[in-house]
Amino acid sequence: MKLKQLSLFLENEPGTLGRPIRLLADAGFNIVTLSIAEANRFGILRLILRDWKKAKNLLEKNGFVVRVTDMVAVEVVDQPGGLARVLAVVEQARLNVEFMYAFPEKRGNRAVLVFRFDNPDGAVKILKRHRLKVVSSAALLKRAEAS
């Protein structure tokens, strides 16, 4: 029930972002979702792709330092209070959210949020126990292909 995310540390300079993106595109990789965060002189590019192992190898062979992180995708009702409900469960369980971002496509009134928890395995158990839908890697990738 966990997703693998690739994180790349990039210098915060014009043109730096394009290099790994073009490398992946030229090799035929489709990015399912991504996030970019800025940290002083560096940025963190976070990517979810179908074949993350091959993408990781390609990026590393081309000089990038790549970190693999376990993520948890959660389906929420796309209406006021949808995220608040998930966060109430997370806070009650004392799980720490290190970061999160939204999956770009939604289905009907359902959206998907991608979380990095300090304890991904524990988070999956707690979310399921509270009847929150944890989206599998296969289901998330299938959604991406359908959109």
Backbone as CSV, one residue per row, in Angstrom:
resi,resn,N_x,N_y,N_z,CA_x,CA_y,CA_z,C_x,C_y,C_z
1,MET,0.804,-1.208,0.000,0.000,0.000,0.000,0.842,1.265,0.000
2,LYS,2.144,1.110,-0.060,3.000,2.281,-0.102,3.468,2.528,-1.532
3,LEU,3.736,3.781,-1.826,4.269,4.187,-3.116,5.738,4.509,-2.942
4,LYS,6.500,4.339,-3.974,7.904,4.740,-3.956,8.032,6.082,-4.658
5,GLN,8.691,6.991,-3.994,8.923,8.324,-4.540,10.425,8.534,-4.676
6,LEU,10.825,9.144,-5.778,12.220,9.509,-5.969,12.390,10.977,-5.606
7,SER,13.424,11.290,-4.837,13.751,12.675,-4.490,15.134,12.994,-5.026
8,LEU,15.225,14.119,-5.717,16.495,14.591,-6.259,16.772,15.971,-5.687
9,PHE,18.007,16.197,-5.273,18.416,17.505,-4.789,19.055,18.239,-5.963
10,LEU,18.509,19.411,-6.266,18.975,20.184,-7.416,19.386,21.580,-6.965
11,GLU,20.397,22.137,-7.623,20.758,23.515,-7.344,19.616,24.410,-7.786
12,ASN,19.377,25.455,-7.025,18.287,26.378,-7.321,18.792,27.429,-8.315
13,GLU,18.944,27.010,-9.578,19.436,27.867,-10.652,18.613,27.612,-11.908
14,PRO,18.498,28.610,-12.779,17.748,28.421,-14.022,18.287,27.242,-14.838
15,GLY,17.386,26.433,-15.348,17.741,25.313,-16.216,18.045,24.007,-15.514
16,THR,18.253,24.041,-14.208,18.622,22.824,-13.488,17.489,21.813,-13.466
17,LEU,16.269,22.275,-13.358,15.105,21.384,-13.304,14.912,20.632,-14.618
18,GLY,15.200,21.281,-15.714,14.963,20.669,-17.017,15.804,19.437,-17.300
19,ARG,17.003,19.382,-16.741,17.908,18.270,-17.061,17.330,16.910,-16.672
20,PRO,16.925,16.672,-15.415,16.372,15.350,-15.109,15.034,15.092,-15.794
21,ILE,14.256,16.133,-15.986,12.952,15.968,-16.652,13.157,15.533,-18.104
22,ARG,14.071,16.189,-18.809,14.358,15.801,-20.206,14.954,14.408,-20.279
23,LEU,15.820,14.082,-19.346,16.443,12.751,-19.310,15.371,11.671,-19.190
24,LEU,14.428,11.874,-18.280,13.332,10.906,-18.101,12.435,10.858,-19.334
25,ALA,12.123,12.012,-19.891,11.260,12.069,-21.080,11.914,11.354,-22.261
26,ASP,13.189,11.628,-22.473,13.893,11.006,-23.592,13.961,9.487,-23.451
27,ALA,13.936,8.994,-22.212,13.978,7.547,-21.964,12.573,6.934,-21.933
28,GLY,11.533,7.751,-22.140,10.166,7.230,-22.208,9.439,7.112,-20.885
29,PHE,9.947,7.741,-19.845,9.264,7.691,-18.548,8.169,8.741,-18.496
30,ASN,7.015,8.354,-17.965,5.919,9.285,-17.744,5.845,9.570,-16.243
31,ILE,5.897,10.822,-15.890,5.815,11.216,-14.482,4.352,11.204,-14.071
32,VAL,4.035,10.445,-13.029,2.656,10.337,-12.553,2.271,11.579,-11.761
33,THR,3.128,11.999,-10.856,2.924,13.234,-10.108,4.273,13.692,-9.594
34,LEU,4.354,14.983,-9.284,5.612,15.517,-8.794,5.361,16.697,-7.871
35,SER,6.398,17.038,-7.157,6.381,18.191,-6.269,7.776,18.797,-6.291
36,ILE,7.841,20.101,-6.203,9.120,20.785,-6.122,9.080,21.673,-4.886
37,ALA,10.114,21.556,-4.055,10.212,22.382,-2.851,11.555,23.086,-2.860
38,GLU,11.574,24.285,-2.364,12.783,25.089,-2.333,13.355,25.098,-0.923
39,ALA,14.670,24.973,-0.834,15.365,25.024,0.448,16.663,25.800,0.239
40,ASN,16.600,27.115,0.433,17.751,28.004,0.246,18.310,27.908,-1.160
41,ARG,19.531,27.441,-1.317,20.165,27.386,-2.628,19.862,26.102,-3.370
42,PHE,19.096,25.219,-2.778,18.778,23.941,-3.399,17.280,23.740,-3.461
43,GLY,16.876,22.870,-4.360,15.492,22.471,-4.455,15.404,20.961,-4.357
44,ILE,14.237,20.487,-3.990,14.002,19.046,-3.931,12.904,18.735,-4.939
45,LEU,13.249,17.926,-5.920,12.289,17.455,-6.911,11.836,16.080,-6.465
46,ARG,10.545,15.940,-6.233,9.978,14.657,-5.807,9.105,14.134,-6.933
47,LEU,9.325,12.857,-7.290,8.647,12.257,-8.440,8.060,10.898,-8.088
48,ILE,6.895,10.618,-8.629,6.341,9.265,-8.598,6.187,8.846,-10.056
49,LEU,6.801,7.716,-10.381,6.793,7.168,-11.743,6.435,5.695,-11.679
50,ARG,5.995,5.160,-12.799,5.632,3.737,-12.851,6.838,2.847,-12.527
51,ASP,7.909,2.940,-13.263,9.052,2.057,-13.054,10.151,2.838,-12.338
52,TRP,9.955,3.054,-11.065,10.837,3.912,-10.283,12.266,3.365,-10.193
53,LYS,12.421,2.038,-10.200,13.767,1.468,-10.102,14.600,1.815,-11.340
54,LYS,14.010,1.644,-12.514,14.730,1.975,-13.748,15.005,3.476,-13.823
55,ALA,14.027,4.282,-13.409,14.216,5.737,-13.412,15.342,6.128,-12.456
56,LYS,15.373,5.516,-11.293,16.428,5.788,-10.306,17.796,5.451,-10.896
57,ASN,17.908,4.283,-11.509,19.184,3.874,-12.109,19.624,4.848,-13.203
58,LEU,18.700,5.251,-14.054,19.017,6.194,-15.126,19.514,7.518,-14.551
59,LEU,18.806,8.030,-13.571,19.192,9.314,-12.980,20.560,9.218,-12.299
60,GLU,20.783,8.139,-11.564,22.073,7.971,-10.885,23.221,7.827,-11.883
61,LYS,22.983,7.098,-12.976,24.022,6.942,-14.007,24.389,8.285,-14.640
62,ASN,23.473,9.247,-14.540,23.701,10.568,-15.114,24.076,11.605,-14.054
63,GLY,24.535,11.121,-12.908,25.123,12.007,-11.914,24.206,12.567,-10.843
64,PHE,22.954,12.153,-10.830,22.038,12.663,-9.809,22.097,11.802,-8.555
65,VAL,21.969,12.453,-7.409,21.828,11.739,-6.148,20.327,11.558,-5.939
66,VAL,19.896,10.309,-5.825,18.472,9.994,-5.754,18.181,9.268,-4.443
67,ARG,17.157,9.716,-3.767,16.715,9.071,-2.531,15.326,8.480,-2.776
68,VAL,15.096,7.258,-2.306,13.790,6.604,-2.444,13.062,6.723,-1.108
69,THR,11.819,7.162,-1.169,11.006,7.386,0.021,9.681,6.654,-0.109
70,ASP,9.212,6.061,0.986,7.882,5.446,1.012,6.823,6.509,1.257
71,MET,5.827,6.517,0.401,4.719,7.467,0.489,3.414,6.689,0.662
72,VAL,2.399,7.376,1.168,1.078,6.780,1.347,0.067,7.679,0.643
73,ALA,-0.700,7.103,-0.279,-1.741,7.842,-0.994,-3.083,7.566,-0.333
74,VAL,-3.819,8.633,-0.068,-5.101,8.523,0.629,-6.173,9.221,-0.205
75,GLU,-7.271,8.514,-0.424,-8.395,9.102,-1.140,-9.251,9.872,-0.142
76,VAL,-9.604,11.101,-0.502,-10.425,11.939,0.375,-11.593,12.500,-0.422
77,VAL,-12.646,12.827,0.293,-13.775,13.501,-0.335,-13.326,14.913,-0.671
78,ASP,-13.531,15.314,-1.921,-13.096,16.635,-2.378,-14.189,17.659,-2.071
79,GLN,-14.237,18.029,-0.809,-15.197,19.029,-0.332,-14.633,19.615,0.956
80,PRO,-15.150,20.730,1.408,-14.647,21.292,2.655,-14.684,20.257,3.783
81,GLY,-13.566,20.087,4.448,-13.476,19.133,5.552,-12.881,17.792,5.177
82,GLY,-12.677,17.518,3.878,-12.120,16.228,3.458,-10.723,15.998,4.027
83,LEU,-9.846,16.955,3.850,-8.502,16.850,4.395,-8.528,16.924,5.924
84,ALA,-9.380,17.756,6.463,-9.468,17.897,7.927,-9.804,16.563,8.582
85,ARG,-10.662,15.768,7.950,-11.012,14.450,8.506,-9.789,13.550,8.574
86,VAL,-8.997,13.520,7.501,-7.785,12.704,7.476,-6.808,13.195,8.546
87,LEU,-6.617,14.499,8.622,-5.671,15.048,9.591,-6.113,14.812,11.032
88,ALA,-7.415,14.779,11.279,-7.905,14.483,12.634,-7.482,13.073,13.051
89,VAL,-7.594,12.127,12.141,-7.173,10.743,12.420,-5.664,10.699,12.641
90,VAL,-4.925,11.370,11.787,-3.468,11.395,11.864,-3.005,12.014,13.187
91,GLU,-3.611,13.132,13.548,-3.225,13.819,14.784,-3.579,13.002,16.011
92,GLN,-4.747,12.392,16.010,-5.157,11.564,17.139,-4.190,10.395,17.339
93,ALA,-3.677,9.861,16.244,-2.737,8.734,16.304,-1.298,9.204,16.546
94,ARG,-1.088,10.519,16.593,0.237,11.114,16.828,1.236,10.758,15.726
95,LEU,0.712,10.664,14.492,1.579,10.471,13.330,2.093,11.829,12.867
96,ASN,3.318,11.858,12.420,3.872,13.102,11.920,3.817,13.114,10.396
97,VAL,3.264,14.187,9.841,3.250,14.388,8.392,4.488,15.217,8.065
98,GLU,5.422,14.606,7.345,6.642,15.318,6.978,6.405,16.250,5.792
99,PHE,5.604,15.800,4.823,5.151,16.645,3.728,4.034,15.909,3.000
100,MET,3.352,16.629,2.127,2.273,16.031,1.340,2.055,16.867,0.091
101,TYR,1.403,16.269,-0.885,0.988,16.987,-2.078,-0.174,16.244,-2.704
102,ALA,-0.844,16.886,-3.622,-2.041,16.313,-4.227,-1.701,15.615,-5.534
103,PHE,-2.388,14.523,-5.788,-2.356,13.856,-7.079,-3.155,14.739,-8.028
104,PRO,-2.693,14.975,-9.252,-3.329,15.975,-10.109,-4.730,15.641,-10.612
105,GLU,-5.101,14.391,-10.618,-6.398,13.996,-11.179,-7.326,13.560,-10.058
106,LYS,-8.580,13.924,-10.192,-9.552,13.426,-9.222,-10.652,12.685,-9.957
107,ARG,-11.376,11.874,-9.244,-12.433,11.068,-9.809,-13.742,11.419,-9.107
108,GLY,-14.636,12.044,-9.842,-15.895,12.471,-9.233,-15.620,13.446,-8.108
109,ASN,-16.122,13.123,-6.932,-15.902,14.000,-5.781,-14.777,13.472,-4.882
110,ARG,-13.892,12.670,-5.447,-12.784,12.078,-4.684,-11.446,12.595,-5.211
111,ALA,-10.581,12.990,-4.295,-9.232,13.426,-4.634,-8.244,12.503,-3.931
112,VAL,-6.996,12.524,-4.374,-5.961,11.704,-3.746,-4.853,12.627,-3.256
113,LEU,-4.482,12.451,-2.002,-3.372,13.170,-1.405,-2.252,12.181,-1.132
114,VAL,-1.026,12.594,-1.387,0.136,11.740,-1.204,0.903,12.268,0.009
115,PHE,1.058,11.419,1.025,1.668,11.814,2.294,2.998,11.122,2.514
116,ARG,3.911,11.839,3.143,5.126,11.240,3.711,4.946,11.311,5.220
117,PHE,4.739,10.134,5.816,4.591,10.021,7.264,5.911,9.572,7.873
118,ASP,6.124,9.897,9.136,7.325,9.416,9.817,7.284,7.905,10.007
119,ASN,6.086,7.323,9.972,5.902,5.876,10.116,4.881,5.425,9.074
120,PRO,5.312,5.189,7.829,4.353,4.851,6.770,3.548,3.583,7.038
121,ASP,4.187,2.545,7.550,3.464,1.292,7.811,2.398,1.497,8.879
122,GLY,2.749,2.180,9.950,1.778,2.470,11.010,0.654,3.349,10.499
123,ALA,0.983,4.303,9.638,-0.034,5.194,9.079,-1.053,4.412,8.260
124,VAL,-0.567,3.483,7.435,-1.487,2.672,6.617,-2.464,1.926,7.521
125,LYS,-1.969,1.296,8.572,-2.833,0.541,9.484,-3.863,1.443,10.145
126,ILE,-3.419,2.590,10.612,-4.326,3.510,11.311,-5.374,4.076,10.361
127,LEU,-4.963,4.485,9.172,-5.912,5.036,8.202,-6.963,4.004,7.820
128,LYS,-6.541,2.775,7.580,-7.493,1.710,7.235,-8.441,1.424,8.394
129,ARG,-7.896,1.424,9.591,-8.731,1.163,10.779,-9.852,2.207,10.895
130,HIS,-9.589,3.418,10.430,-10.586,4.487,10.466,-11.372,4.597,9.163
131,ARG,-11.308,3.528,8.379,-12.064,3.410,7.124,-11.745,4.522,6.106
132,LEU,-10.495,4.968,6.139,-10.029,5.884,5.110,-9.380,5.045,4.019
133,LYS,-9.632,5.400,2.780,-9.161,4.579,1.671,-7.711,4.903,1.333
134,VAL,-6.840,3.938,1.584,-5.440,4.027,1.188,-5.355,3.460,-0.226
135,VAL,-4.818,4.239,-1.136,-4.777,3.866,-2.539,-3.469,3.126,-2.819
136,SER,-3.577,1.966,-3.412,-2.384,1.177,-3.736,-1.616,1.831,-4.872
137,SER,-0.374,1.448,-4.982,0.480,1.941,-6.057,-0.131,1.606,-7.420
138,ALA,-0.597,0.380,-7.574,-1.192,-0.051,-8.843,-2.437,0.780,-9.174
139,ALA,-3.269,1.046,-8.181,-4.493,1.827,-8.434,-4.167,3.270,-8.797
140,LEU,-3.176,3.828,-8.134,-2.791,5.207,-8.438,-2.231,5.308,-9.853
141,LEU,-1.406,4.352,-10.238,-0.837,4.364,-11.583,-1.919,4.130,-12.640
142,LYS,-2.884,3.307,-12.301,-3.994,3.049,-13.232,-4.810,4.327,-13.441
143,ARG,-5.024,5.080,-12.352,-5.727,6.365,-12.462,-4.980,7.310,-13.405
144,ALA,-3.654,7.320,-13.266,-2.843,8.220,-14.090,-2.975,7.863,-15.569
145,GLU,-3.023,6.580,-15.871,-3.152,6.153,-17.272,-4.526,6.478,-17.834
146,ALA,-5.557,6.449,-16.975,-6.922,6.689,-17.426,-7.200,8.166,-17.689
147,SER,-6.388,9.049,-17.092,-6.666,10.477,-17.262,-6.000,11.058,-18.485
